[in-house]
Amino acid sequence: MKSEKDTFEIIFHARAGQGAKSAAEILAQAAMNEGKHIQAFPYFGPERSGAPTKTYVRISSREIRTHEPIVDPDLSVVLDDTLLESADVAKNITRNENLIINTKKDKEEIVKILDGFEGNLKIIDATDIAMKAVGMPVPNSVILGKIVQVVGIVKLDSLKEEFRKIFEGKIGKEMTEKNILAIERGYDSL
């Protein structure tokens, strides 16, 4: 882990149906397979497709005893930039921490929307990359690759192996490999 503390905390901001919960689970399982302690759980308001959601992930070198929602994340991930105006996605993200946003907007627009955000802002058009790699506007696989690139919380190979293990039986080998390509493109993005 690139963080100096024992536990690394992530909040995924998304809309229901965008795959944040699945992405969090894949990331957590990959970390567990690397011998780390993990916790991943969603928070839903009214459950309906498109409703704003949060998913929390803790990855630690020690046993995790708390089960509280994360309030001071090391990384905040936004799968849908329409949430920037209604959710406080940058809350408690400091200069040394990261905010990853799936967006077509440029950094200057995002900083303006976030009222002068000064942390490490990483933008990626994950939806476009997913359309090209997977053929569907599902940014979660691409975002997983970007997370590994930015914070190195797990190894890329661990993430891809876990994705295959979880999804090959559900979506088939061809679609799984397209998603693996999406993860790799997220990892290789600038």
Buried (B, 14 or more C-beta within 10 A) or exposed (E): BEBEEEBBBBBBBBBBEBBBBBBBBBBBBBBBBBEBBBBBBBEEEEEEEEEBBBBBBBBBEEEBEEEEEBEEBBBBBBBBBEBBEEBEBBEBBEEEBBBBBBBEBEEEBBBEBBEEBEBBBBBBBBBBBBBEBBEBEBBBBBBBBBBBBBBEBBBBEBBBBBBBBBBBEEEEEEBBBBBBBBBBBBBEBE
